[in-house]
Amino acid sequence: MSTLNSDKDDPVVEQALRDGELHKALLDHLDGGIYMVDRNRRILYWNRGAEQISGYLAQDVAGHFCQGDLLMHCDGAGRGMCGKGCPLLTTMVDGSPREHTLFLRHRHGHRIPVRVRARAIYDSSGAIIGAVEVFEQLTAPAAIDRRPLNEHGCLDPLAEVANRAYGEFKLGQAVDVMRAFGITFGWLAVELDDVDKLEHRYGHGLVDAAVKMMARTLDSNLGPLDSVTRWGRTEFRIEVHSCWGQGLADLTAKLLALARASNLEWWGDPVRVTVSIGGVMAEPGDSSESLESRVAGVLAKSRSARSSQGADGPSNNDFLKLGDERCLP
């Protein structure tokens, strides 16, 4: 308190305290994302943490409505939250604070998990005049996680996840661990749909952008011990560490929903990119080759089913055995 009083005669400090610039500077130096909206959910303030997490700069979003085509929050099932389920909207209605785990759409199209906290903003008379949302990314940025892979030539330069040589090595390790210690794992195959159609309409660059976007969506929504590998031009493999069938089924459903909720802006045109997913549980007699053969077959079935049922058809859950009491989430 004495420090504040001693600085009171400083006109710079006095002005900063009066017009809020000091408070803004403090908020801008926080790692977490913070943004404020008025009653119409028009964005009034967007800090540097929000820029770093979302990819949107303050000048990109200032004056825009948060329920537009910016963050487009969704839940784990891919359901949009910008309508009646919007935490900011409901908080401004009843004044109650709210916390949720949601998935925001990054500027580059992929989905990342965030913990959001919404609070109402009141004026001097106690009326709600807006709301503030604080959000934090729930996974470490890929650039940090993947630095050792890049240094040793194990990173795919486009997708920025493990390349196939490293992924095959990791698969062999997982099989060896299962044989030695009985720690089972899941093996997922993910492939972009309708690649030829996308390339014919938008060109090779769009496909590359879709691969990068999908890699980020997958990588951002896995457990800390799971790993994603770019397996082919538009294919990925995911090792899901120490799981049972139900957990693998739940993860597959979540990844499929988030993949559907991801989309690209390509020369101003929103492009929806979907995937087919299939998975198998590793079994005691499996080798790397047998696992890959089995998951390729399941992926083919999933791709065929989605071709006949449309983009919103199910993934293939043949790996989930009915009545398996070990199948815990």
Phi and psi in degrees as GROMACS dihedral restraints (atoms count N, CA, C in turn):
[ dihedral_restraints ]
;  ai    aj    ak    al  type     phi  dphi    fc
    3     4     5     6     1   -63.5    20    10
    4     5     6     7     1   -34.4    20    10
    6     7     8     9     1   -64.2    20    10
    7     8     9    10     1   -42.3    20    10
    9    10    11    12     1   -62.9    20    10
   10    11    12    13     1   -42.0    20    10
   12    13    14    15     1   -66.2    20    10
   13    14    15    16     1   -36.6    20    10
   15    16    17    18     1   -67.2    20    10
   16    17    18    19     1   -24.8    20    10
   18    19    20    21     1   -94.0    20    10
   19    20    21    22     1     1.4    20    10
   21    22    23    24     1   -62.1    20    10
   22    23    24    25     1   -31.2    20    10
   24    25    26    27     1   -79.9    20    10
   25    26    27    28     1    -8.1    20    10
   27    28    29    30     1   -74.2    20    10
   28    29    30    31     1   114.5    20    10
   30    31    32    33     1   -62.6    20    10
   31    32    33    34     1   -30.4    20    10
   33    34    35    36     1   -67.1    20    10
   34    35    36    37     1   -47.1    20    10
   36    37    38    39     1   -64.2    20    10
   37    38    39    40     1   -42.6    20    10
   39    40    41    42     1   -59.6    20    10
   40    41    42    43     1   -44.5    20    10
   42    43    44    45     1   -67.3    20    10
   43    44    45    46     1   -39.7    20    10
   45    46    47    48     1   -62.8    20    10
   46    47    48    49     1   -42.7    20    10
   48    49    50    51     1   -67.2    20    10
   49    50    51    52     1   -30.8    20    10
   51    52    53    54     1   -75.8    20    10
   52    53    54    55     1   -43.6    20    10
   54    55    56    57     1   -97.9    20    10
   55    56    57    58     1     1.8    20    10
   57    58    59    60     1    86.5    20    10
   58    59    60    61     1     0.5    20    10
   60    61    62    63     1   -63.4    20    10
   61    62    63    64     1   -34.2    20    10
   63    64    65    66     1   -64.8    20    10
   64    65    66    67     1   -43.1    20    10
   66    67    68    69     1   -63.5    20    10
   67    68    69    70     1   -41.7    20    10
   69    70    71    72     1   -62.1    20    10
   70    71    72    73     1   -42.5    20    10
   72    73    74    75     1   -62.9    20    10
   73    74    75    76     1   -38.6    20    10
   75    76    77    78     1   -65.3    20    10
   76    77    78    79     1   -44.9    20    10
   78    79    80    81     1   -64.0    20    10
   79    80    81    82     1   -35.5    20    10
   81    82    83    84     1   -66.8    20    10
   82    83    84    85     1   -20.5    20    10
   84    85    86    87     1   -95.9    20    10
   85    86    87    88     1     3.5    20    10
   87    88    89    90     1   -82.9    20    10
   88    89    90    91     1   144.9    20    10
   90    91    92    93     1   -72.5    20    10
   91    92    93    94     1   -32.1    20    10
   93    94    95    96     1   -71.5    20    10
   94    95    96    97     1   154.2    20    10
   96    97    98    99     1   -80.7    20    10
   97    98    99   100     1   136.1    20    10
   99   100   101   102     1  -137.0    20    10
  100   101   102   103     1   129.4    20    10
  102   103   104   105     1  -142.9    20    10
  103   104   105   106     1   152.5    20    10
  105   106   107   108     1  -122.3    20    10
  106   107   108   109     1   144.2    20    10
  108   109   110   111     1  -131.5    20    10
  109   110   111   112     1   157.4    20    10
  111   112   113   114     1   -88.1    20    10
  112   113   114   115     1  -172.0    20    10
  114   115   116   117     1   -60.9    20    10
  115   116   117   118     1   -25.3    20    10
  117   118   119   120     1   -90.2    20    10
  118   119   120   121     1     5.8    20    10
  120   121   122   123     1    65.6    20    10
  121   122   123   124     1    30.1    20    10
  123   124   125   126     1   -82.4    20    10
  124   125   126   127     1   131.0    20    10
  126   127   128   129     1   -74.7    20    10
  127   128   129   130     1   122.7    20    10
  129   130   131   132     1  -103.8    20    10
  130   131   132   133     1   -29.4    20    10
  132   133   134   135     1  -146.7    20    10
  133   134   135   136     1   142.4    20    10
  135   136   137   138     1  -147.2    20    10
  136   137   138   139     1   114.3    20    10
  138   139   140   141     1   -88.3    20    10
  139   140   141   142     1   176.6    20    10
  141   142   143   144     1   -67.3    20    10
  142   143   144   145     1   -32.4    20    10
  144   145   146   147     1   -60.9    20    10
  145   146   147   148     1   -40.4    20    10
  147   148   149   150     1   -64.1    20    10
  148   149   150   151     1   -37.2    20    10
  150   151   152   153     1   -62.2    20    10
  151   152   153   154     1   -45.7    20    10
  153   154   155   156     1   -67.8    20    10
  154   155   156   157     1   -37.6    20    10
  156   157   158   159     1   -76.5    20    10
  157   158   159   160     1   -42.6    20    10
  159   160   161   162     1   -93.5    20    10
  160   161   162   163     1   -22.4    20    10
  162   163   164   165     1    87.3    20    10
  163   164   165   166     1    -8.5    20    10
  165   166   167   168     1   -92.6    20    10
  166   167   168   169     1   128.7    20    10
  168   169   170   171     1   -78.8    20    10
  169   170   171   172     1   158.5    20    10
  171   172   173   174     1   -56.7    20    10
  172   173   174   175     1   -40.5    20    10
  174   175   176   177     1   -69.0    20    10
  175   176   177   178     1   -18.8    20    10
  177   178   179   180     1   -75.5    20    10
  178   179   180   181     1   -28.3    20    10
  180   181   182   183     1  -113.2    20    10
  181   182   183   184     1   -20.3    20    10
  183   184   185   186     1   -57.7    20    10
  184   185   186   187     1   127.9    20    10
  186   187   188   189     1    88.0    20    10
  187   188   189   190     1   -10.4    20    10
  189   190   191   192     1   -87.5    20    10
  190   191   192   193     1   160.9    20    10
  192   193   194   195     1   -88.7    20    10
  193   194   195   196     1   134.8    20    10
  195   196   197   198     1   -68.5    20    10
  196   197   198   199     1   -19.4    20    10
  198   199   200   201     1   -86.5    20    10
  199   200   201   202     1     8.4    20    10
  201   202   203   204     1   -82.3    20    10
  202   203   204   205     1  -135.8    20    10
  204   205   206   207     1  -104.7    20    10
  205   206   207   208     1    37.9    20    10
  207   208   209   210     1   -96.9    20    10
  208   209   210   211     1   -98.8    20    10
  210   211   212   213     1   -72.3    20    10
  211   212   213   214     1   -35.3    20    10
  213   214   215   216     1    49.8    20    10
  214   215   216   217     1    55.2    20    10
  216   217   218   219     1   -53.1    20    10
  217   218   219   220     1   142.4    20    10
  219   220   221   222     1  -138.4    20    10
  220   221   222   223     1   165.4    20    10
  222   223   224   225     1   -92.6    20    10
  223   224   225   226     1  -174.3    20    10
  225   226   227   228     1   -66.3    20    10
  226   227   228   229     1   -15.1    20    10
  228   229   230   231     1   -95.9    20    10
  229   230   231   232     1     4.5    20    10
  231   232   233   234     1    84.8    20    10
  232   233   234   235     1     6.1    20    10
  234   235   236   237     1   -77.6    20    10
  235   236   237   238     1   130.1    20    10
  237   238   239   240     1   -65.3    20    10
  238   239   240   241     1   143.8    20    10
  240   241   242   243     1  -113.4    20    10
  241   242   243   244     1    11.5    20    10
  243   244   245   246     1   -86.8    20    10
  244   245   246   247     1     0.5    20    10
  246   247   248   249     1   -98.7    20    10
  247   248   249   250     1  -123.2    20    10
  249   250   251   252     1   -67.0    20    10
  250   251   252   253     1   -21.0    20    10
  252   253   254   255     1   -87.2    20    10
  253   254   255   256     1     4.0    20    10
  255   256   257   258     1   -66.1    20    10
  256   257   258   259     1   122.1    20    10
  258   259   260   261     1   -60.2    20    10
  259   260   261   262     1   -38.3    20    10
  261   262   263   264     1   -64.9    20    10
  262   263   264   265     1   -42.1    20    10
  264   265   266   267     1   -64.3    20    10
  265   266   267   268     1   -48.5    20    10
  267   268   269   270     1   -67.5    20    10
  268   269   270   271     1   -33.9    20    10
  270   271   272   273     1   -66.6    20    10
  271   272   273   274     1   -37.3    20    10
  273   274   275   276     1   -71.4    20    10
  274   275   276   277     1   -21.1    20    10
  276   277   278   279     1   -76.7    20    10
  277   278   279   280     1   -47.9    20    10
  279   280   281   282     1  -114.2    20    10
  280   281   282   283     1    -5.1    20    10
  282   283   284   285     1    79.6    20    10
  283   284   285   286     1    -2.2    20    10
  285   286   287   288     1   -80.9    20    10
  286   287   288   289     1   134.3    20    10
  288   289   290   291     1   -68.9    20    10
  289   290   291   292     1   150.5    20    10
  291   292   293   294     1  -138.4    20    10
  292   293   294   295     1   149.6    20    10
  294   295   296   297     1  -134.5    20    10
  295   296   297   298     1   135.9    20    10
  297   298   299   300     1  -146.0    20    10
  298   299   300   301     1   154.2    20    10
  300   301   302   303     1   -99.6    20    10
  301   302   303   304     1   117.2    20    10
  303   304   305   306     1  -129.5    20    10
  304   305   306   307     1  -179.8    20    10
  306   307   308   309     1  -128.7    20    10
  307   308   309   310     1   114.2    20    10
  309   310   311   312     1   -94.1    20    10
  310   311   312   313     1   155.0    20    10
  312   313   314   315     1   -90.4    20    10
  313   314   315   316     1   116.4    20    10
  315   316   317   318     1   -68.4    20    10
  316   317   318   319     1   159.9    20    10
  318   319   320   321     1   -55.9    20    10
  319   320   321   322     1   -31.1    20    10
  321   322   323   324     1   -86.3    20    10
  322   323   324   325     1     3.7    20    10
  324   325   326   327     1   104.5    20    10
  325   326   327   328     1   -21.7    20    10
  327   328   329   330     1   -80.9    20    10
  328   329   330   331     1   165.1    20    10
  330   331   332   333     1  -104.3    20    10
  331   332   333   334     1   132.2    20    10
  333   334   335   336     1  -126.1    20    10
  334   335   336   337     1   143.2    20    10
  336   337   338   339     1   -79.3    20    10
  337   338   339   340     1   137.2    20    10
  339   340   341   342     1  -138.6    20    10
  340   341   342   343     1   149.7    20    10
  342   343   344   345     1   -99.0    20    10
  343   344   345   346     1   120.4    20    10
  345   346   347   348     1  -112.7    20    10
  346   347   348   349     1   143.0    20    10
  348   349   350   351     1  -129.0    20    10
  349   350   351   352     1   122.8    20    10
  351   352   353   354     1  -109.7    20    10
  352   353   354   355     1   135.1    20    10
  354   355   356   357     1  -136.1    20    10
  355   356   357   358     1   143.3    20    10
  357   358   359   360     1   -77.8    20    10
  358   359   360   361     1   151.6    20    10
  360   361   362   363     1  -112.2    20    10
  361   362   363   364     1   130.1    20    10
  363   364   365   366     1  -112.4    20    10
  364   365   366   367     1   151.1    20    10
  366   367   368   369     1   -90.1    20    10
  367   368   369   370     1  -176.3    20    10
  369   370   371   372     1   -64.7    20    10
  370   371   372   373     1   -21.5    20    10
  372   373   374   375     1   -91.6    20    10
  373   374   375   376     1    -1.4    20    10
  375   376   377   378     1    92.7    20    10
  376   377   378   379     1     5.0    20    10
  378   379   380   381     1   -83.9    20    10
  379   380   381   382     1   143.4    20    10
  381   382   383   384     1   -77.1    20    10
  382   383   384   385     1   121.6    20    10
  384   385   386   387     1  -113.7    20    10
  385   386   387   388     1    -1.4    20    10
  387   388   389   390     1   171.1    20    10
  388   389   390   391     1  -162.6    20    10
  390   391   392   393     1  -154.0    20    10
  391   392   393   394     1   158.9    20    10
  393   394   395   396     1  -123.9    20    10
  394   395   396   397     1   139.3    20    10
  396   397   398   399     1  -119.5    20    10
  397   398   399   400     1   131.0    20    10
  399   400   401   402     1  -110.1    20    10
  400   401   402   403     1   128.4    20    10
  402   403   404   405     1  -135.3    20    10
  403   404   405   406     1   143.9    20    10
  405   406   407   408     1  -129.3    20    10
  406   407   408   409     1   136.7    20    10
  408   409   410   411     1   -71.3    20    10
  409   410   411   412     1   136.1    20    10
  411   412   413   414     1   -90.7    20    10
  412   413   414   415     1    -5.1    20    10
  414   415   416   417     1  -127.9    20    10
  415   416   417   418     1   153.4    20    10
  417   418   419   420     1   -70.3    20    10
  418   419   420   421     1   144.3    20    10
  420   421   422   423     1   -55.8    20    10
  421   422   423   424     1   139.1    20    10
  423   424   425   426     1   -59.9    20    10
  424   425   426   427     1   -30.8    20    10
  426   427   428   429     1   -61.3    20    10
  427   428   429   430     1   -30.0    20    10
  429   430   431   432     1   -81.1    20    10
  430   431   432   433     1   -45.6    20    10
  432   433   434   435     1   -61.8    20    10
  433   434   435   436     1   -34.5    20    10
  435   436   437   438     1   -97.4    20    10
  436   437   438   439     1     2.1    20    10
  438   439   440   441     1   -58.5    20    10
  439   440   441   442     1   -44.9    20    10
  441   442   443   444     1   -61.7    20    10
  442   443   444   445     1   -36.1    20    10
  444   445   446   447     1   -63.7    20    10
  445   446   447   448     1   -41.1    20    10
  447   448   449   450     1   -65.3    20    10
  448   449   450   451     1   -40.4    20    10
  450   451   452   453     1   -64.2    20    10
  451   452   453   454     1   -28.4    20    10
  453   454   455   456     1  -109.6    20    10
  454   455   456   457     1    17.4    20    10
  456   457   458   459     1    71.3    20    10
  457   458   459   460     1    26.3    20    10
  459   460   461   462     1  -107.1    20    10
  460   461   462   463     1     7.4    20    10
  462   463   464   465     1  -105.8    20    10
  463   464   465   466     1   135.5    20    10
  465   466   467   468     1   -73.4    20    10
  466   467   468   469     1   124.5    20    10
  468   469   470   471     1   -66.9    20    10
  469   470   471   472     1   -28.3    20    10
  471   472   473   474     1   -84.6    20    10
  472   473   474   475     1   -56.0    20    10
  474   475   476   477     1   -78.8    20    10
  475   476   477   478     1   -19.3    20    10
  477   478   479   480     1    59.3    20    10
  478   479   480   481     1    36.1    20    10
  480   481   482   483     1  -126.5    20    10
  481   482   483   484     1  -179.1    20    10
  483   484   485   486     1   -57.7    20    10
  484   485   486   487     1   142.7    20    10
  486   487   488   489     1   -84.2    20    10
  487   488   489   490     1   173.1    20    10
  489   490   491   492     1   -64.4    20    10
  490   491   492   493     1   -39.0    20    10
  492   493   494   495     1   -58.6    20    10
  493   494   495   496     1   -43.8    20    10
  495   496   497   498     1   -71.2    20    10
  496   497   498   499     1   -38.3    20    10
  498   499   500   501     1   -62.3    20    10
  499   500   501   502     1   -40.1    20    10
  501   502   503   504     1   -65.4    20    10
  502   503   504   505     1   -38.7    20    10
  504   505   506   507     1   -62.4    20    10
  505   506   507   508     1   -44.8    20    10
  507   508   509   510     1   -64.7    20    10
  508   509   510   511     1   -36.6    20    10
  510   511   512   513     1   -63.4    20    10
  511   512   513   514     1   -44.9    20    10
  513   514   515   516     1   -59.8    20    10
  514   515   516   517     1   -40.4    20    10
  516   517   518   519     1   -61.8    20    10
  517   518   519   520     1   -44.0    20    10
  519   520   521   522     1   -62.8    20    10
  520   521   522   523     1   -39.4    20    10
  522   523   524   525     1   -64.0    20    10
  523   524   525   526     1   -43.4    20    10
  525   526   527   528     1   -62.4    20    10
  526   527   528   529     1   -41.4    20    10
  528   529   530   531     1   -65.2    20    10
  529   530   531   532     1   -40.2    20    10
  531   532   533   534     1   -62.2    20    10
  532   533   534   535     1   -43.7    20    10
  534   535   536   537     1   -65.9    20    10
  535   536   537   538     1   -38.0    20    10
  537   538   539   540     1   -80.9    20    10
  538   539   540   541     1   -38.0    20    10
  540   541   542   543     1  -123.0    20    10
  541   542   543   544     1    -3.1    20    10
  543   544   545   546     1    75.6    20    10
  544   545   546   547     1    14.9    20    10
  546   547   548   549     1   -84.3    20    10
  547   548   549   550     1   107.3    20    10
  549   550   551   552     1   -82.6    20    10
  550   551   552   553     1   170.0    20    10
  552   553   554   555     1  -155.4    20    10
  553   554   555   556     1   164.7    20    10
  555   556   557   558     1  -103.0    20    10
  556   557   558   559     1   152.8    20    10
  558   559   560   561     1  -130.9    20    10
  559   560   561   562     1   111.6    20    10
  561   562   563   564     1  -106.7    20    10
  562   563   564   565     1   142.4    20    10
  564   565   566   567     1  -116.4    20    10
  565   566   567   568     1   130.4    20    10
  567   568   569   570     1  -127.2    20    10
  568   569   570   571     1   132.4    20    10
  570   571   572   573     1  -138.5    20    10
  571   572   573   574     1   136.2    20    10
  573   574   575   576     1   -66.8    20    10
  574   575   576   577     1   141.1    20    10
  576   577   578   579     1   -88.1    20    10
  577   578   579   580     1   150.8    20    10
  579   580   581   582     1    52.9    20    10
  580   581   582   583     1    42.9    20    10
  582   583   584   585     1   -62.0    20    10
  583   584   585   586     1   -43.0    20    10
  585   586   587   588     1   -61.1    20    10
  586   587   588   589     1   -41.1    20    10
  588   589   590   591     1   -65.5    20    10
  589   590   591   592     1   -42.5    20    10
  591   592   593   594     1   -62.6    20    10
  592   593   594   595     1   -43.6    20    10
  594   595   596   597     1   -68.4    20    10
  595   596   597   598     1   -37.9    20    10
  597   598   599   600     1   -64.6    20    10
  598   599   600   601     1   -38.8    20    10
  600   601   602   603     1   -83.2    20    10
  601   602   603   604     1   -39.6    20    10
  603   604   605   606     1  -114.6    20    10
  604   605   606   607     1   -17.7    20    10
  606   607   608   609     1   101.8    20    10
  607   608   609   610     1   170.8    20    10
  609   610   611   612     1   -62.5    20    10
  610   611   612   613     1   -35.2    20    10
  612   613   614   615     1   -61.4    20    10
  613   614   615   616     1   -37.0    20    10
  615   616   617   618     1   -64.0    20    10
  616   617   618   619     1   -42.2    20    10
  618   619   620   621     1   -62.5    20    10
  619   620   621   622     1   -43.6    20    10
  621   622   623   624     1   -60.5    20    10
  622   623   624   625     1   -42.6    20    10
  624   625   626   627     1   -64.5    20    10
  625   626   627   628     1   -37.6    20    10
  627   628   629   630     1   -66.3    20    10
  628   629   630   631     1   -40.5    20    10
  630   631   632   633     1   -60.6    20    10
  631   632   633   634     1   -45.8    20    10
  633   634   635   636     1   -65.1    20    10
  634   635   636   637     1   -43.7    20    10
  636   637   638   639     1   -60.9    20    10
  637   638   639   640     1   -46.0    20    10
  639   640   641   642     1   -67.3    20    10
  640   641   642   643     1   -36.8    20    10
  642   643   644   645     1   -60.5    20    10
  643   644   645   646     1   -40.7    20    10
  645   646   647   648     1   -69.0    20    10
  646   647   648   649     1   -39.1    20    10
  648   649   650   651     1   -62.0    20    10
  649   650   651   652     1   -47.1    20    10
  651   652   653   654     1   -63.5    20    10
  652   653   654   655     1   -49.2    20    10
  654   655   656   657     1   -64.7    20    10
  655   656   657   658     1   -32.2    20    10
  657   658   659   660     1   -77.6    20    10
  658   659   660   661     1   -12.7    20    10
  660   661   662   663     1  -123.1    20    10
  661   662   663   664     1    26.2    20    10
  663   664   665   666     1  -107.5    20    10
  664   665   666   667     1   167.1    20    10
  666   667   668   669     1   -72.7    20    10
  667   668   669   670     1   165.8    20    10
  669   670   671   672     1   -64.9    20    10
  670   671   672   673     1   -22.6    20    10
  672   673   674   675     1  -101.9    20    10
  673   674   675   676     1    -3.6    20    10
  675   676   677   678     1   -80.1    20    10
  676   677   678   679     1   160.1    20    10
  678   679   680   681     1  -144.3    20    10
  679   680   681   682     1   142.9    20    10
  681   682   683   684     1  -115.6    20    10
  682   683   684   685     1   140.3    20    10
  684   685   686   687     1  -127.6    20    10
  685   686   687   688     1   136.8    20    10
  687   688   689   690     1   -80.1    20    10
  688   689   690   691     1   114.0    20    10
  690   691   692   693     1   -94.3    20    10
  691   692   693   694     1   -34.9    20    10
  693   694   695   696     1  -147.2    20    10
  694   695   696   697     1  -169.2    20    10
  696   697   698   699     1   -57.3    20    10
  697   698   699   700     1   -45.9    20    10
  699   700   701   702     1  -126.8    20    10
  700   701   702   703     1    28.1    20    10
  702   703   704   705     1  -122.8    20    10
  703   704   705   706     1   148.7    20    10
  705   706   707   708     1  -131.2    20    10
  706   707   708   709     1   157.1    20    10
  708   709   710   711     1  -126.7    20    10
  709   710   711   712     1   143.8    20    10
  711   712   713   714     1  -128.7    20    10
  712   713   714   715     1   124.1    20    10
  714   715   716   717     1   -92.5    20    10
  715   716   717   718     1   119.5    20    10
  717   718   719   720     1  -103.2    20    10
  718   719   720   721     1   108.6    20    10
  720   721   722   723     1   -70.6    20    10
  721   722   723   724     1   134.6    20    10
  723   724   725   726     1    45.6    20    10
  724   725   726   727     1    65.2    20    10
  726   727   728   729     1  -130.6    20    10
  727   728   729   730     1   167.4    20    10
  729   730   731   732     1  -112.0    20    10
  730   731   732   733     1   177.2    20    10
  732   733   734   735     1   -57.7    20    10
  733   734   735   736     1   -44.9    20    10
  735   736   737   738     1   -66.2    20    10
  736   737   738   739     1   -40.1    20    10
  738   739   740   741     1   -61.4    20    10
  739   740   741   742     1   -39.7    20    10
  741   742   743   744     1   -67.2    20    10
  742   743   744   745     1   -38.8    20    10
  744   745   746   747     1   -63.9    20    10
  745   746   747   748     1   -42.3    20    10
  747   748   749   750     1   -65.2    20    10
  748   749   750   751     1   -42.6    20    10
  750   751   752   753     1   -63.5    20    10
  751   752   753   754     1   -41.7    20    10
  753   754   755   756     1   -60.5    20    10
  754   755   756   757     1   -44.7    20    10
  756   757   758   759     1   -62.0    20    10
  757   758   759   760     1   -40.8    20    10
  759   760   761   762     1   -66.5    20    10
  760   761   762   763     1   -45.4    20    10
  762   763   764   765     1   -62.9    20    10
  763   764   765   766     1   -39.1    20    10
  765   766   767   768     1   -64.4    20    10
  766   767   768   769     1   -43.0    20    10
  768   769   770   771     1   -64.5    20    10
  769   770   771   772     1   -41.9    20    10
  771   772   773   774     1   -70.9    20    10
  772   773   774   775     1   -33.3    20    10
  774   775   776   777     1   -64.4    20    10
  775   776   777   778     1   -40.5    20    10
  777   778   779   780     1   -65.4    20    10
  778   779   780   781     1   -32.7    20    10
  780   781   782   783     1   -83.0    20    10
  781   782   783   784     1    -4.7    20    10
  783   784   785   786     1   -88.9    20    10
  784   785   786   787     1   145.6    20    10
  786   787   788   789     1  -155.1    20    10
  787   788   789   790     1   156.1    20    10
  789   790   791   792     1  -103.9    20    10
  790   791   792   793     1   148.4    20    10
  792   793   794   795     1  -100.8    20    10
  793   794   795   796     1   113.0    20    10
  795   796   797   798     1  -118.7    20    10
  796   797   798   799     1   104.9    20    10
  798   799   800   801     1    52.2    20    10
  799   800   801   802     1    43.9    20    10
  801   802   803   804     1    82.2    20    10
  802   803   804   805     1    -1.3    20    10
  804   805   806   807     1  -106.1    20    10
  805   806   807   808     1   118.3    20    10
  807   808   809   810     1   -68.9    20    10
  808   809   810   811     1   126.3    20    10
  810   811   812   813     1  -119.4    20    10
  811   812   813   814     1   122.6    20    10
  813   814   815   816     1   -89.5    20    10
  814   815   816   817     1   130.7    20    10
  816   817   818   819     1  -120.9    20    10
  817   818   819   820     1   125.7    20    10
  819   820   821   822     1  -114.0    20    10
  820   821   822   823     1   168.2    20    10
  822   823   824   825     1  -133.9    20    10
  823   824   825   826     1   160.7    20    10
  825   826   827   828     1  -108.3    20    10
  826   827   828   829     1   140.9    20    10
  828   829   830   831     1  -132.3    20    10
  829   830   831   832     1   136.3    20    10
  831   832   833   834     1  -136.6    20    10
  832   833   834   835     1   154.6    20    10
  834   835   836   837     1  -151.3    20    10
  835   836   837   838     1   156.9    20    10
  837   838   839   840     1  -136.7    20    10
  838   839   840   841     1   153.0    20    10
  840   841   842   843     1   -91.6    20    10
  841   842   843   844     1   134.5    20    10
  843   844   845   846     1   -66.6    20    10
  844   845   846   847     1   139.9    20    10
  846   847   848   849     1  -120.8    20    10
  847   848   849   850     1   158.1    20    10
  849   850   851   852     1   -50.8    20    10
  850   851   852   853     1   -35.6    20    10
  852   853   854   855     1   -87.3    20    10
  853   854   855   856     1     3.7    20    10
  855   856   857   858     1   -74.5    20    10
  856   857   858   859     1   150.6    20    10
  858   859   860   861     1  -118.2    20    10
  859   860   861   862     1   173.8    20    10
  861   862   863   864     1   -57.8    20    10
  862   863   864   865     1   -41.2    20    10
  864   865   866   867     1   -67.1    20    10
  865   866   867   868     1   -43.0    20    10
  867   868   869   870     1   -68.9    20    10
  868   869   870   871     1   -37.0    20    10
  870   871   872   873     1   -62.6    20    10
  871   872   873   874     1   -45.3    20    10
  873   874   875   876     1   -66.0    20    10
  874   875   876   877     1   -37.4    20    10
  876   877   878   879     1   -65.3    20    10
  877   878   879   880     1   -43.5    20    10
  879   880   881   882     1   -66.8    20    10
  880   881   882   883     1   -44.5    20    10
  882   883   884   885     1   -70.1    20    10
  883   884   885   886     1   -31.3    20    10
  885   886   887   888     1   -64.7    20    10
  886   887   888   889     1   -38.1    20    10
  888   889   890   891     1   -66.7    20    10
  889   890   891   892     1   -41.3    20    10
  891   892   893   894     1   -66.7    20    10
  892   893   894   895     1   -39.1    20    10
  894   895   896   897     1   -62.7    20    10
  895   896   897   898     1   -39.6    20    10
  897   898   899   900     1   -61.6    20    10
  898   899   900   901     1   -40.3    20    10
  900   901   902   903     1   -65.3    20    10
  901   902   903   904     1   -42.3    20    10
  903   904   905   906     1   -63.1    20    10
  904   905   906   907     1   -42.4    20    10
  906   907   908   909     1   -63.4    20    10
  907   908   909   910     1   -41.1    20    10
  909   910   911   912     1   -65.6    20    10
  910   911   912   913     1   -41.9    20    10
  912   913   914   915     1   -65.3    20    10
  913   914   915   916     1   -40.2    20    10
  915   916   917   918     1   -72.4    20    10
  916   917   918   919     1   -28.4    20    10
  918   919   920   921     1   -66.8    20    10
  919   920   921   922     1   -37.0    20    10
  921   922   923   924     1   -83.8    20    10
  922   923   924   925     1   -26.1    20    10
  924   925   926   927     1  -104.9    20    10
  925   926   927   928     1    -3.7    20    10
  927   928   929   930     1    94.2    20    10
  928   929   930   931     1   176.5    20    10
  930   931   932   933     1   -63.3    20    10
  931   932   933   934     1   -23.0    20    10
  933   934   935   936     1   -97.5    20    10
  934   935   936   937     1    14.7    20    10
  936   937   938   939     1   -67.6    20    10
  937   938   939   940     1   165.3    20    10
  939   940   941   942     1   -75.7    20    10
  940   941   942   943     1   161.0    20    10
  942   943   944   945     1   -80.5    20    10
  943   944   945   946     1   172.5    20    10
  945   946   947   948     1   -91.6    20    10
  946   947   948   949     1   119.0    20    10
  948   949   950   951     1  -109.7    20    10
  949   950   951   952     1    32.9    20    10
  951   952   953   954     1   -60.5    20    10
  952   953   954   955     1   -22.4    20    10
  954   955   956   957     1   -73.7    20    10
  955   956   957   958     1   -12.7    20    10
  957   958   959   960     1   -88.8    20    10
  958   959   960   961     1   111.4    20    10
  960   961   962   963     1   -89.0    20    10
  961   962   963   964     1   127.9    20    10
  963   964   965   966     1   -64.4    20    10
  964   965   966   967     1   139.1    20    10
  966   967   968   969     1    79.2    20    10
  967   968   969   970     1     6.3    20    10
  969   970   971   972     1   -78.4    20    10
  970   971   972   973     1   103.3    20    10
  972   973   974   975     1   -69.4    20    10
  973   974   975   976     1   -13.5    20    10
  975   976   977   978     1   -82.1    20    10
  976   977   978   979     1    -6.6    20    10
  978   979   980   981     1   -77.4    20    10
  979   980   981   982     1    82.2    20    10
  981   982   983   984     1  -104.0    20    10
  982   983   984   985     1   144.5    20    10
